[in-house]
Amino acid sequence: MTTTAAAESQPFQAEVAELLHLMVHSVYSETDIFLRELISNASDACDKLRYEAIANPGLITDGAPPEIRIVPNKAADTLSVVDTGIGMERQELIDNLGTIARSGTKSFLSKLTEAKDGANLIGQFGVGFYAAFMVADKIVVTSRRAGSDEVWVWSSEGGSGFEIAPASEEAAKRVARGTEIVLHLKKDAAKYLEAYEIERIVREYSDNIQFPILLVPEEGEPRQINSASALWQRAKSELKPEDYTQAYKQIAGAFDEPAMTLHYRAEGRQSYAVLLFAPSQKPFDLFQVERKGKVKLYVRRVFIADDAELLPAYLRFIRGVIDSEDLPLNISREMLQNNPQLAQIRKAVTSRVIGELEQLGDKEPEAFTKIWDAFGPVIKEGLWEDFERREKLLALARFTTTSGEKRSLKQIVDDFKPNQTEIYYLVGDSVERLKSNPKLESARARGIEVLLLTDPVDAFWTSTPLEFGGKPLKSLSQGDVDFGLIPLADDKDDKKDEPAADAATTIAVIKDALGERVSDVRASQRLTASASCLVAGGDARDRALERLLAQQNRGEITKPILEINLRHPLVAALATDTAQAKDLSLLLFEQAQILDGEMPDDPAAFASRLNQLVLRGLGK
């Protein structure tokens, strides 16, 4: 090995430089987390070694078994975290420590500058290595890839860049395999050289790391300071709530409390242990395009993969571990996609998770509310994708309605009005806009509860034929709606005796004025106070879905149907004022567009028409 080559200086990626600036200037109040993050990275390196050693056993014959050592040195003011894991080659050191090659970095940085205390964010964004610069003014990383003769040293003082060079002979002998991270501590971080501080942090954050964590004191023998047990393999009776919380934080790399914990062992045709958690806060990558899950797959306590798709994409917020006793240890990532045993595990665990969420909603509504508030839009993706479990997911869902928040479909059906046979909904951009939508008028007059759906996914899952408890879901923006058999909540709202414009004459005038702008004009059963609204035909897509697809260049908006309220004075004026009939017809159409969240085709012409009508009303 050449050890005389000069160190090569390289700049940090721009985002890393900005991140380090924030770290160096003490963004966080809880600096303990730096050690948790370094131990977590070391554990991942040991996991990767065990996985690669399945295909190449020679990788674990060139050094100690996988373990993690923490070495304080008060004389030198250094703290070392050493693992005998997979190690890194030169390019891996550059890629892993000089760049953040993952999406979400800019979002992390923006949130970091806004947060009063960013401790929560480190675990969410996976940039834990850089947390070490909170306590160190220089970091030296020496690493040897398993099976390699080359040893490389990466070093940085947290400025604009780093240096990388071949290791000296002394350093090469010290690192037989894996990675040694030496932190040159700042003066105010001297407490991290104390054995009791190190043990406290390990007990709090890293006790369930599966590899031995050894504290190597300056005097005396090294001793293990973590339990190094697979908590999911232990009986529930042995564990306390704080054990689960600690395990969640370690497994998920999170700082929030789990809102739900699911721990059980399946026996029978297959044997596997399950330890899963539902977070109480959104992770940053929840809506990434890949929609990958974060449940780790183990086989007989050996880590295999963290992206084995053990749950459907709409449950990707679930964190945890599934440990199989039956899958082969040498299963490849390609084989994971088509393995029938894994498919059976996936099906069984998915059903169990949904069942557990359902029980939580019944027995602990406050805990379930945390999950739904954070992940409701994600769970609703299953209404579009998972036909088999659609009924269960509908039962699980909570909705904002015209009657309140967090309403279940069971509650809504139980509160049906006499002769009501359908569950009604509206899809839109915001609850406030939907509440003022004129399509609600007739339903509101009868006290009918209507779902107000504002998540983007709502436009998709409602486009499929749906029913709950034998009651079909019906859009108030699509097809015919007839509330004739449902009594009014107040007889004063009955406007049957009020004069109405002649339907045939009025519709003919409006059709002539609007021409190709609409597919039809008809009298409305939805409206009681407003003059007009736009709806889609019974066979067409809901208008909210059409607008969403059009924004993504995935389809054109079809011509709507204009519904008119024949008892509204503006509509009645059409039949008698032929001079203004065209302007009034266009005004009815354009105000219906605005109420639907659309811009008129010609805003200037709309403004001009409106001004003329106002001036006419003022007698000008």
N, C-alpha and C positions, 0 to 999 in steps of 0.2 A: 504494500500500500504506500502511495506517495503521501508524505506528510509535510512536504516543504512548499506546496503550492500556496500562493497568496490567497487571502480571503477575497471572495467576489462580493461586491456590494450590489444590492438590487433595491429598487424602490417598492414600497407597499402599494397595493391596489388603492385607489382613491378612497373607497369606502372604509378600508382597513385603517388608513391613516386618520381619517375622521373619527373612527371608532376608538382608536388608541388615544387620540387627544382627549376624548371624553373620559376614558378610563384613567388616564394619568392625572386628570384634574378631579378625581374623586367624585364621580357621578353618584356612587352608591354609598349608603350608610352601612349596609350589611356586607362587609368585605369578606366574611367567612366563606362566602359561596365560591371564591376562587379555588379553594382546596377541593370542594365537592366536584367542581367542573373538571379539574385535572384528574381526580380519581376516576370520574365517569369516563373520561377519554381513555385512561389507562385500562379500565375494564373493557371498553370496546376493543382495544388493541389485543387484549388477551382472548376475548371472544373470537376475533378474526383469526388469530393464530390457531385456536382449537378447530375452527371450521376448515381452514386451509390444510391443517394437518390430517384431516380425514382422508384427503386425496394424496397428501404428500407427508407421510409420517416422519420423514427425515427432518422436517422443520423443527421438531421439538427435541431433537437429540443433540443440538448444538448449544444448549444452555440450560438454565434452571427451569423448573415447571412454571406455568403462568402464575405470576404473583405481582403484588404491588408493594413497593417499599417507600417509606417516608423517612427522610434523613435530615434532621435539624443539625446545624453546625453554628453554634453561638460565636465561636472564635472568628469565623469568616462571615457571619451574618447571612448565611445562605440556608435555604430550605430546598431539599431535592425530593422530587417525586419520580420514582424509577419503576418501570414495568418491564417484564420479560415477555412482552406480547409480540405482535407481528413486526413492529419497527417500521421505519420509513427509509426509502431511498432518497437520493438528492432531490429529484424532481418532486417527489411526494412532499418533502419538507417545504419546498417552494410553493407548491400548490395548496397545501393544507394550512400553512402558517403565514403565507404572504398574500393570499387572496381569500375572499369569501365567495366561493363558487356555488352560490345558491340564491334562489329568489327570495325576496322579502327583506334584503339588507337595507335598502333605502327606507322602507317602511319602519324597520327597526330603529334606524338612526333618528327618524323624525319623531317617533314615539319616545325615544330615549331622551331627547332634548326637552320634551314636554313633561316627562314624568318627574314627580317629586323624588321618588326613589325607584330606580330602574331594576331592582333585584329580581322582580317578577319576569322582566323581559329577557334576561340572559338565557334562562332555560328555554323560553319559548322560541328564541331565534337561533339557538345553536351556535353561539359565538363565545362559548365559555372559556376557551384558551386565553383570549385577550383579557379576561377578567383578572388574570394574574398581574397585569400591569397596574392594578389598583394598589398592590402591596409591594411590587418590585420595581426598581428603576433599571434593572437589566435582567434579561432572561437568556440562558444558554441551553440549547436543546441538542443533545448528542444522540444519534440514532443509528442502529444497524438493522437492516431488513433481514428477517429470518432467512437463512440459507445463503446470505451474501457475505463476501469478504470485505466490502466497503463500509466504512463508518464515516458519517458526515456530521458536521457541527453547524447549527443555525443559531445566530445570536442577534439580539436587538436591544436597544435601549428605549424603545417605544417612540422613536422619532419618526422620520419620514421613510425609513427603510430598514433593511437587515443585511447581515453578512452571512455567507455560507462558504464553508471550506472543508477539506478533508480533516479528519480527526488526527490528533497526535497519537503516537504509539501508546502513551499512557492512557488516554481516553479510550482508545480502541480496545485495550485489554480490560478496561473497566466495564464496557458495554458489550457483552458477548452476544446479546440479542435483545431487541426491544429499544426502549427510549428512556433517556435520563433527562429530566427537566430540572435545571438549577435556577432558583430564583434568588437574585441578590436583593435582599429585602430593604425597603426603606426604613428609616429610623423609627417611624411611628408604627411599624408592623412587627416590631421585635417580639410581641406576644406570641406570634405564630412559631417561635422556636421552643416554646414551652410544651412539654409532653402532655400536660393536662389539657391544654387548649386544642392540641391536635386530636387527642382522644375524644374530647367533647364534640368536635366537628364531625369526626368519623361516625360516632354513635348517632348523631342527629341526622346526618344526610346519607351516609354510605354503609350503614351496618349490614345491609342485605346484598351488597356487592358479593358476587359468588366466588371471587378469588380472595385468597388471604391478603389482608392489608397489614404489613409488618411495620411497626415503629422501631427504627434503628437509633437508639439513644447514643450519645457520645460516650457514655459509660454503661457497661452492662450488655446483656444479650438482647438481640431483637425479639420482639414479642408481637403476637397477633392481636389486633385491637378491634376486629370486627367479627361478627358471628359467621359470615361467609356461608350462610345457609339459604337454600332456595325456599323462600317463604311460602310460595304457592304449593310446595310439597308438604308443608306442615298442616296438621289438623286445625280447623277453625277454633276448636276449644282451647288451643294453646296460645291463641293470638288475641291481642287487645286492639281497640280502635286505633291507638297511636302507632301500633306496628303497621297497620294497613296504610295509614297516612304517610308514614316514613317510606314504606315500600313504593307507594304511588309517586312520591316526589323523586325517588331514585330512579324508578323505571321510566317514568314519563319525562324526567328532566323538568319538573314543574315546581311551582311554589305555592299554588293555590291548594285548597282542600278538595278532596274528591267529593262530588255530590252523590255518587252511588258506587258501591263496591260489590262485586260479584265474585265469590270464591267457592269453587266446588271441584269435585273429582268425578269424572265419568268412568263408569266401569261397564263391562259387557263385551260386545264385539270389538270395541276399541277402548283403550284406557288412556286417559289424558287428564292433566290438571289444568284448571282455568283460574286465572286471577286477573280480573278486568276492572277498570275504573272509568266512570264518566266524570270528566273535569267539571268544575263550576265556572271556569272562564274559557273564553275562546282562545285556542292557539292561533298563532299568526298565519299558519299555512292552511287554514281550514278550507279556503276556497281556491286553492291552487288547481290549475287545469288538470293535473294528473289525478287528483282526488285519491291519493294513496292513503291506506290505513297505516296505523302505527302500533299494531299488535305484534309483539315479537314471537317468533316460532322457535321453540327449543325441542330437541329430541333427546330424551334421557339426560336432561340438564345441560346439554351441549347447544349453544346458540347456533341457529341455522340461518335465519333471515329476519329482517324487520319489515319486509314488504311482501309477505307471502299471500296477501289478500285473504286473510282469515275471516274477515267480515265484509259485507257489501259496502260499496262506496258511501252509501247514505248513513253508515255507522262509523265513518272514518274518524270521528272525534273520540271514540273509545280507545283507551290506552291499556296496556297490560301485557300479559304473557299467556301463551298456551304451550304446554309441555307434553309432548306425546311420548308414550312408551312403545309405540308400534311402528312408527315410520322408520325407514332405514336411515342410518346416520349419514350415509353418503348421498342422500337425495340432493339433486342439483336444483338450482333456481328454475331451470327450464322444466324439470319434472314436476315442480310444485304446481304449475299451472293446470296440469291434467291428472294429478294423482287422485284416484277415486277415494282413498281413505281421507285425504285432506278435504275433499268435497263434502264427505259425510260429516266431518268435524265442523266445517264451515256452516252447513245447514243447521246442525244441532245447536251450535253456539249462538248463531243468529237468532233462532227462535227463543233460546233461553234469555238472551239480552233483551229482546222485545218484551217477553213475559215479565222480566224483572222491572223494566221501565213502567209497564202497566201496573204492577203491584205498587211500585213507588208512587205513582200518580194517585192511587186509591188510599194508601196508608200514610204516606208522607208527602202531601201536596206541596209543601214549601220547598223540599229538596227537589221534587220533580220540576217545580217552576224554574229553579235555577238552570236545570238542564234544558228545559224548553226555551227559555229566554235566550240561552247561548246557542242552542243547536237545532231549534225548531225548523228553520228553513232547510237545514241539511237533512233532517229526518223526513221532511216532506218530499225530498227527492225520491224516496222509496215509493211514494204513491204513484209516481210516474214509471218507476223502473221495476218494482217488485209486485207483480200481479198476484202471486201466491199469498202474500202477506198484506195485501192492500186493506182488507177489512180490519185487521188488527192495528195497522198503522193509522187508519181513520179513527179508530177508538182511542188511540194514544194521543192524537193531535189535539191541540188547544187553539182556540180561535178568538180573535177580537170580533165582536158582533155589534149590532145596533142595540143590544141589551147589556153588554158588558165585556169584560176581558177574561181570558183563560177559560173560555167556555168549551166543554166537550160536546161532541155530536149527540151523545146520550142525553145530556142536559137539554140540548136544543129540541130534540125529538119529544122528550118528556113535556116540554112547554108548548107543543104544537097547539095552534088555535083550532076551534071546531072546523071540520071539513078540510083541514090542511093535509095535503098528501105528499108534499115535496119540501126538500131543504133548499132554501134560496141563498144565493151568494152574488157578490159583485167583486170583480177584480179591478184593481187600479193602483195608482202610484202612492197614495197616502190615505190614512184613515180619515183625516180631516176632509179631504176632497171627496171621498166616497160618501161620507155622512151627509154632504150637501148635494149629492147626485140626485137629480129629479127622478131617476128610475126607482128610487126608494119610496116615492110619495104614496102610492097606493098600498104598498106593503106596510108602511108606517101607519097609515090610517086604520089598518086592521090589527095593529100590534104584532105583526109577523116579524120574528127575529131573522135577520139576514147576516150571513157571514161577510166580513169585510176583509178581503184578501189583498195584501200589499207586497208580499215577497215575489221576486221575479219568477221563482219556480211555480208559484200558484197558477200562472197563466198556462203552464204546461200540463200539470196533473189534472186540472179541471177540464182539459180538452178531451179526456177519455170518459166513456160512460161510467158513471159512478153511482153507487147507492150505499146506504148505511142502514142496517136493520130493515131492509125492504123499502126504504124511502129514497127515491132518486134525488140526486143533487141537480139543481136547476139554476142556470145563470139568468139574472135579470137583464142582461145585455144581449140576450140571444134568443131567437125564436119567439113564439107566442107565449104570453103570460095571461092567465085568466084567474082573477081572485073573486069571481062572481059568487061562489058558494061560501066564501069566508065572510062572516059578518063584520061590519065596521065596529071599531072600538067605541065610537061615539056617533050617535045618530045625526049629530050636527054636521058631520063630515059628508053626509049623503047629499050629493049634488045632482041627483037624478032629475029633480024638478027645475033645475036651472036651464035656461034656454041654451041650445047647442046649435052650432053652425051646421048647415046641410053638408053631410059627409061627402056625397058624390060630387057636388059642385066645388067644394073647397079643395078636395083632393085633386080634382082635375086641374084647377087653377095652379096649385103648387107644382104638380107634375110638369105642367107646361112651362112654368118658370124655371124649374131646376134642371130639366132635361136629363142629361147623362150623369149628373152629379150623384144621383141616388138610384138604387135598383127598384125602389117602390116607396110609396107614401101610403100610410094607413092610420086609422084612428087608434089611439093608444088606450090600453087597459092599465098602463103603469102610472100615468100622470094624473094628478088631481089639482095641482097649483101651477106647475110650469107649462109653458106653451108647447115645447117640443123636446125630443130626444132622438138620438141615433142608436140603432140596434143592428145586430147581425141576423141574418136569416137562420132558420132552424138547422140547415145543413152546412152553414158556413162556420168558420172559426170565430171564437169569441173575439171581439174587437181589441181587447187588451193583448191577447196573444198575437194577433196580426200586427199590431204596432211594434211589439217586441221583436218579432221576426223581421219586420221591415227595417228596423234599426240595425240589424245584423246582416242585412242584404240577403235574407233567406226567404224572401217572398214579398209579394205586393199586397197592399191593402185593397180589399174588394170594395165595391160600392155598397154603402150601408143602406138600411131602410130608415126613412124619416117617419117617426111616429108623432102625431099631433094631438093636442088636447082640444077637442071641438068646443069645449065650454070656456076656453080662454078668450078674452076680448081681442087679443091680437089675431088669433085664428079666425074669429068671427068677422073681423074687419076685412079679411081677404075677399069674402064673397060679395061685399057691398062696395068696396073701394077698388074698382078695376084699375084706376090710374096708378095706385101704389101697390098693386098685387105682386108684381115681380120683386120690388124692393122688400116687401114684407115677407115674401116666400124665402128670398135669399137670407134675410135676417133670421128667420126661424132656423134655417139650416146652419148658418154660421154660429149662432149662439149655442146650438146643440153641439157643434164641434168644440167650442171653447169649454163647455161644461164637461166634455169628454177628455179634456186635456190636450186638444189639438189646436193648431193655429188655423185660422181661415185661409183658404187658398190665396186670397188677395186681401191682406190686412188693410191696405190703404182704401180699397173700395168699400170694405166693411165699415171702416171708420167714417167714410163719407156718407154712406147710407144712414148710419146711426145718427150722425149729426143732423142730416136733413129731417129725419123723423122727429128728433127732439125739438128742432126749431119749429117744425110744423105744429107739434103739440103745444109749444109756447106761443103759437099764433104769430110767429115771425115770418 
